[in-house]
């Protein structure tokens, strides 16, 4: 307790750093008494006012940012007391966690500095004690007070999946939304301050098969129909990101391996429908006489089958049991055989799944026929084992050694044993055996797709002709030697009124091979059809494709049938491919898309026409009639005479002389109207070809109406010869104008005669007698 009368004032300034929110703490002395004072609390505009205690120290917590790595120590805060007035030597002392090592205080000013880089994840807060002493005597001036320095968090820790990587399982064919598992990530940052520890989950790899809730991190099924037989295991990559998933946040990832567990959705299936065995007469009770097997694509308990003899003659002689390891049906003897009594047996064997799903609705069973031949024996050799199981590749070459069978003579003599293949079990002679050492070799190429198992019987014979037999089950191992092909011969029908992008046909393929990883087919058009303007294909993701139409302008009258070659390739090694052709017929369909007719039919215009169509047709007809009338009118009003415009524009009428008389067409030659009207001699007839410069008045003639035609013509001839303004009245016309400056010159004989050119016409004499006279005439005229 302080006995002196003094007032202490502690001012704490909190260093302002990024992302830090601090409020200065103010303590004031209201009295010099040592007793308690009233406690005043409140908030005034964000400033916290604390009560005064008996001592001069009142504390709140200080803050410092973690991972600060500046060049100088960071100022955390400052201690101050109202005893520090200059007259009293004051010294500030700091004690507690990290005092002197992590935090240092200036003894004079009271400044507290952080000397080291702090990590909130290692230690979130430090408890220290502050005290004011006399610098000279080290005597405390007031009791020590405790305060806390908190390390403020920054986002420096990424999320971590402590329990990862994860493994989970879900049944195949589960519904969309089925929960698979839940993952959990942790963040070492402060979950209270900011979003440094707020996590958001997302899938980086594993879509579209799975989805994840961003908040709860529950992984769910996102794709319908996930079949284990197609793919059993999926790897999903999950990311957890802090800062609420916003940019700048840190992230961590983990993997979830999801395994599809099997459900019983596949029935057992025998590899062949008929099995044949040869069983020796001395076969012991309970000994195996043959094996059959029904394969099931399921696994585990769902693939287990049980075998039963459901029919046959004397079926109580045999029994069939199931080998739990190989899931084979082993045919065993229940009663002794007697070759002399019965030499063969025919049985019907059934394989059925132990587990049955009543909701599947399919019979999970299969049947096969087993024929057993009883073999007579008389002290035969004994094979080392009753049944040999061998394997051979499908593409093994001829004479490949498949395996060896061994037998010995049980007699004391130990006779030499010779080996043979019972050709009743190898009718096609696909195998050979060495008679001395029992090595079985390949005699003919094998095809697994024809028969995967070959059960042959090997006989061992000794000198006394006693024979024993052993069953050799040869399994043919598959190779990729068959190209995929269309599942059926598809014939697609395309509607004329279909829309672009419509699915014309869904095409799937089959492959006789049976790869372990299952089939995967790739479809593509042949290179010549890559730019096909009519059709395209789309992969459906289930080993099938959809053939789509590219446009809607298909017409039967244009092309009735299309052939689309498609290449199908499998995923074997090496891959095999084949080209299959899809036939597409263009058909007429109803509005609902139902095919009605696929034959080429002539278009029939509909009888009923709208009023607009009728008006348009009528308008076209009227327009054609008007054009025809105008054309006829223009031809009748065609200008007959042509006026000569200049000296070079001289034309003549082209008269067709192949007519038998001028007729009405001879209108541009002589005008015989005057000849038909002799009275016209007394009147003036204007010229049609030129406009005279001088008005020429014909002389008067007072002849009667019955003027002689010969006299009339002579008069007109005289007038024409004496008329200086008119050319000879022979209707000189202009030929087709060839343009000015033409090297051909004018075709007018009149202009030619008046030309000043010195043209030589002697070459006309070389053309014959007729042209020789013409050349002489033109030569004489030119000379004149």
C-alpha positions, 0 to 999 in steps of 0.5 A, a space after each residue: 500500500 502507498 502511504 504517501 499522498 500521490 497520484 499515479 497516471 498510466 498511459 498506455 499507447 498501443 503501437 498501430 500496425 496493419 490489421 490491428 485494432 487497439 484502444 488507448 487505456 486512460 487512468 486518472 487519479 480523482 483523489 489523494 486518498 488511499 481508500 477505494 473510490 467509486 467505479 465509473 464505467 461507460 463507453 463514450 464514442 468508442 473510448 473506454 473509461 476505466 475506474 480508478 483503483 487504490 493504486 496508480 496502476 490500471 491495466 488492459 491488454 496490449 497487442 502485437 502483430 505476429 511474424 513481424 520481421 522489421 529491421 528494428 524492434 517493434 514498439 508494443 506500448 508505453 508505461 507512464 506514471 504521474 510520479 514521473 514529473 522530473 524531480 523524482 528519479 523514476 525507473 520502470 521495471 518489467 518482469 514475467 514471461 519473456 521479460 528481458 528476452 522477448 520484451 524489453 522496456 526502456 527504464 526511463 521512458 517506459 517504452 516496451 519493445 518486442 525484440 523477437 519475431 513472435 508466432 501466435 500458433 506457438 504462444 498466443 499471449 504473455 503475462 508480465 508485471 510492471 513496477 515503478 522503482 526509485 532509480 537510485 535506491 531501487 525501492 518500489 514506489 508502488 506495488 507491481 501490476 500485472 498485464 497481458 500482451 496478446 499476439 495478434 493473428 495473421 493468415 500464415 497457416 494453410 489448411 491441413 487435412 490431418 486424417 488424409 488421404 482418405 478412402 471411402 466406398 459406395 455401392 455401384 448404381 447409387 442414386 445422385 446425392 448419395 453421401 460418400 464420406 466427409 473430410 475435415 481440414 484444420 487451420 492453425 490460425 485464430 478462428 475468432 479473429 477475421 476469416 483466417 480460419 474460415 474454410 471453403 471446400 471444393 473439388 479439383 479432380 473427380 468431376 462430374 462423378 462427385 460433388 462436395 458441399 463447400 461448408 460441410 465437406 460432405 462428398 456426394 454422388 453426382 453422376 447417375 448409373 456409375 457401374 463398377 464393371 466399367 470402372 471400380 475406383 475413382 481418385 477425388 482431389 479435395 481442396 480446402 481454402 481459408 479466407 472464406 475461399 476469397 483471393 489471397 487465401 491459403 489452401 491445402 489439398 487431400 485425396 479421397 480414393 472412392 471404390 464402388 462396391 459391387 451389387 448383384 446386377 450380373 447373372 452367371 453365364 456358362 462359357 459354352 452350352 455343351 460339355 463333354 467328358 470321358 470318365 473311366 469305369 474305375 473312377 472312385 466314388 467322390 472323385 471328380 469327373 469333369 469341371 464346368 464353370 459359369 462366369 459372373 462379372 460381379 465379384 465377392 459374394 455376388 459372384 458366387 454361384 451354386 451348381 445343381 443337376 436339375 435333369 438327366 438320366 439317372 442323375 443320382 449317379 452323379 453330383 456336382 459341387 462348387 469349388 469355393 476358390 475357383 467357382 467351378 462346378 466339379 462333377 463327382 461320382 456318387 455310385 460306381 459306373 458299369 461300362 457294360 450296363 451304361 456307357 454314357 450319361 446326359 445331364 442338365 446342369 444349372 448355375 445360380 447366384 447364391 445372392 439374388 436381388 428380387 428388385 432386379 427382375 432378372 433370373 440370375 441363373 444359367 444352364 448347360 448340357 453335360 454329356 459323360 462317356 463312360 470308358 472301359 478300363 482294365 488296369 490302366 496307367 495312373 496319371 499324376 493327377 486326374 485333371 490338368 489345367 493348361 493355358 495357351 495364348 490365342 495367337 500362339 503359333 503352331 507346335 507351341 508346347 502348351 503343357 505336359 501330362 504324366 502317367 505311370 504304370 501302377 503295375 510292378 512291371 512299370 511298362 512304358 506309357 504312351 500318350 494319345 489324345 482322344 479325338 472324340 474330345 478334339 474332333 477338329 484335331 486342334 492339339 497334338 501330344 508327344 506319345 513318349 513324354 506327354 507334351 501337348 502342342 498346338 496343331 491348329 490356330 485357336 480362337 478364344 471367341 469361338 471357344 474359350 475352354 477346350 476340354 480334351 482327354 489324354 489317354 495313357 496306354 501301356 504295353 498290355 493295351 490298358 488305357 487310362 484317361 485324364 482330362 486336360 482343360 486348356 484355357 485360351 487366353 484372349 488377345 485383341 484380334 477382332 475388330 469392333 463392328 456395329 451391333 446390327 445392320 443399322 438403317 436410319 430414317 431421316 425426316 424431311 421436316 426434321 430440325 438441324 441437330 436432331 438425332 437420326 440414329 444411336 449406334 453401338 458396337 460389339 467386339 468378340 474380344 473380352 479384355 480385362 479392363 472392358 471395352 471402350 470404343 472410339 468412333 470417327 468418320 472416314 477422312 473423306 467425310 470429315 467435312 461432310 455437310 450433311 451429318 455429324 456424330 456425337 459421343 454419348 460416353 457409353 460406347 455409343 454415338 448419336 448421328 445428327 443432321 446438320 441441316 433441314 434441307 433434305 429432300 427425297 427428290 434430291 437424294 433418297 438415300 445417304 451412306 455414312 461410313 464410320 470407323 470403330 476402333 477398340 482400346 486393345 493392344 494393338 487397337 483394331 478398327 473396322 469401317 461400317 456403313 450406316 444407311 440413312 433413308 430420307 422419308 416423309 414424316 408427319 408433324 409428330 415425326 412419324 415416318 409415313 413414306 420413304 419412296 420418292 414421290 412427285 410433289 403435288 401442289 395443294 388445290 386450295 390457294 390463299 387469296 393473296 396467292 391468287 391475286 399475285 398469279 392474276 397480276 402476273 398474267 395481266 402484266 404479261 398481257 400488257 407487255 405483249 400488247 406494247 410489243 405488238 404496238 411498237 412493231 406496228 408504229 415502227 419508223 420506216 424512213 431513216 434520215 441521213 445525218 451526215 455524209 458518212 451515215 449512208 445506208 441502204 435497204 437490205 431486201 430479202 430476194 428469197 421471197 416470191 414477190 415483194 408483197 407487203 414486206 417490200 415497203 422500203 423500196 419503190 413507193 407504188 402508191 403513185 402508180 396505183 393513183 395516177 391522179 397524183 401526178 397533179 399533186 406534190 408528193 414529199 420525199 421521205 429520205 431527204 428534206 429538199 433545200 429548194 422547194 421543187 414544184 412538179 410541173 402541172 399535167 392536165 392528163 385525164 384519169 386514164 393516163 398511160 402508165 408508161 407516159 407517167 413513168 417517163 415524166 417522173 424520170 425526167 423530173 428526177 433527173 432534173 431535180 438537183 436536190 434529190 438523189 435518184 428515187 431508189 430509196 438509198 438507205 444506211 447500212 449498219 453504221 460501223 463508226 467513224 474512222 472505220 478502216 472498212 469504209 462506207 459500203 455505199 456504191 454512190 460514195 465509193 464512186 465519188 471517193 478520191 481514193 486510188 483503189 486497184 481493182 485488178 485483183 477481181 480479175 483473178 476471181 473468174 470471168 464474172 468478177 473480171 468484167 466487174 473489175 474492168 468496170 470499176 477500173 474504168 470508172 476510177 480512171 475517169 
